[in-house]
Amino acid sequence: YVAPFIRESGAGRDNRPKEFSDQKMFVGDVNVNIEPYFADFWGREDSGNWESFLDFLAADFLPRVFPDAAGHSTGQSRQPPLVLAVVTHSNFMVESIPDKCKVHFPTRKSEMKPQNNQVVAVHYKLRSEGKS
């Protein structure tokens, strides 16, 4: 899935997404199902915002793609944890979630910054709110 709200902010051309058809052509014949619905619906031009991304996950993505995920937090489910891989830019991580992952960043020239190929695990618990 292509998700909204996790893009890097920047003025350079390298931070502007190419048309989806061009991106898909770049991937080529790799057998990967890329679903652009959420990015198309929510938009691709907004600046990155971690809180907006989390709101999107709770309000749209999880209920639509994993409707049974709420059972994880209520104790009604014995399913294994739901693991999502979110791929974004290092500058987005520095700007949006430094408190969650800065301890894992290497120090270069007295600045802590993630490497472009770095993987950081950020744990969250989904809590279901009962309907009134």
MOFEN-V312696 format. One record per residue. N is the residue number from 1. RES is the residue in one letter. SS is DSSP state (helix for helix, strand for strand, loop for the rest). PSI is psi in radians with two decimals (none if undefined). D_FIRST is the distance of its C-alpha to the first C-alpha in Angstrom with 2 decimals. Layout:
n;res;ss;psi;d_first
N;RES;SS;PSI;D_FIRST
N;RES;SS;PSI;D_FIRST
//
This chain:
n;res;ss;psi;d_first
1;Y;loop;2.45;0.00
2;V;loop;2.09;3.77
3;A;loop;2.61;6.04
4;P;loop;2.91;9.70
5;F;loop;0.14;12.82
6;I;loop;0.46;12.32
7;R;loop;2.72;13.89
8;E;loop;2.46;17.34
9;S;loop;2.45;20.24
10;G;loop;2.71;22.75
11;A;loop;-0.25;25.03
12;G;loop;2.76;24.70
13;R;helix;-0.47;23.18
14;D;helix;-0.21;21.03
15;N;helix;0.05;19.08
16;R;loop;2.23;18.33
17;P;loop;2.51;15.15
18;K;loop;2.87;16.13
19;E;loop;2.53;15.43
20;F;helix;-0.69;12.18
21;S;helix;-0.65;14.62
22;D;helix;-0.70;16.32
23;Q;helix;-0.75;13.38
24;K;helix;-0.66;12.58
25;M;helix;-0.65;16.35
26;F;helix;-0.66;16.56
27;V;helix;-0.55;14.39
28;G;loop;-2.51;16.89
29;D;loop;0.30;17.39
30;V;loop;2.35;15.38
31;N;loop;1.32;14.26
32;V;loop;2.29;10.48
33;N;loop;1.93;8.27
34;I;loop;2.09;5.76
35;E;loop;1.94;4.61
36;P;loop;0.05;5.97
37;Y;helix;-0.90;7.58
38;F;helix;-0.72;7.34
39;A;helix;-0.65;8.31
40;D;helix;-0.74;10.75
41;F;helix;-0.85;12.16
42;W;helix;-0.33;12.65
43;G;loop;2.69;13.45
44;R;loop;-0.04;12.99
45;E;loop;-0.22;16.58
46;D;loop;2.61;17.15
47;S;loop;2.76;18.22
48;G;loop;2.47;16.40
49;N;loop;1.96;17.48
50;W;helix;-0.74;16.75
51;E;helix;-0.71;18.44
52;S;helix;-0.64;16.48
53;F;helix;-0.78;13.21
54;L;helix;-0.70;14.92
55;D;helix;-0.75;16.18
56;F;helix;-0.77;12.82
57;L;helix;-0.83;11.75
58;A;helix;-0.71;15.15
59;A;helix;-0.49;15.62
60;D;helix;-1.00;12.55
61;F;helix;-1.00;9.47
62;L;helix;-0.83;11.82
63;P;helix;-0.57;14.31
64;R;helix;-0.74;12.14
65;V;helix;-0.61;9.99
66;F;loop;1.21;12.79
67;P;loop;-0.38;15.90
68;D;loop;0.06;18.30
69;A;loop;-0.47;17.10
70;A;loop;-0.47;19.94
71;G;helix;-0.36;22.43
72;H;helix;-0.70;21.69
73;S;helix;-0.36;23.53
74;T;helix;-0.12;26.24
75;G;loop;0.04;27.56
76;Q;loop;-0.11;27.14
77;S;loop;2.48;24.73
78;R;loop;0.48;25.47
79;Q;loop;2.68;22.00
80;P;loop;2.82;20.99
81;P;loop;2.54;19.00
82;L;loop;2.13;15.28
83;V;loop;2.16;13.85
84;L;loop;2.34;10.61
85;A;loop;2.12;10.34
86;V;loop;2.11;9.79
87;V;loop;2.20;10.72
88;T;loop;-2.91;12.91
89;H;loop;2.67;16.45
90;S;helix;-0.70;19.72
91;N;helix;-0.59;21.30
92;F;helix;-0.71;18.61
93;M;helix;-0.73;19.39
94;V;helix;-0.75;23.08
95;E;helix;-0.61;22.92
96;S;helix;-0.63;20.68
97;I;loop;0.78;21.15
98;P;helix;-0.60;24.33
99;D;helix;-0.40;25.94
100;K;helix;-0.43;23.23
101;C;helix;0.02;23.31
102;K;helix;-0.53;26.17
103;V;helix;-0.31;28.46
104;H;helix;-0.09;26.37
105;F;loop;2.42;26.63
106;P;strand;2.72;29.42
107;T;strand;2.20;32.21
108;R;strand;2.19;32.98
109;K;loop;0.82;35.86
110;S;loop;0.27;36.07
111;E;strand;2.32;32.50
112;M;strand;2.10;29.79
113;K;strand;2.40;26.52
114;P;loop;2.64;23.61
115;Q;loop;2.70;23.51
116;N;loop;-0.36;20.73
117;N;loop;0.37;19.81
118;Q;loop;2.50;20.48
119;V;loop;2.27;18.64
120;V;loop;2.26;19.43
121;A;loop;2.20;18.95
122;V;loop;2.06;18.79
123;H;loop;2.41;19.74
124;Y;loop;2.69;19.42
125;K;loop;2.25;20.81
126;L;loop;2.22;19.41
127;R;loop;2.22;22.40
128;S;loop;2.33;22.78
129;E;loop;2.28;25.21
130;G;loop;2.61;27.59
131;K;loop;2.45;28.11
132;S;loop;none;31.51
//
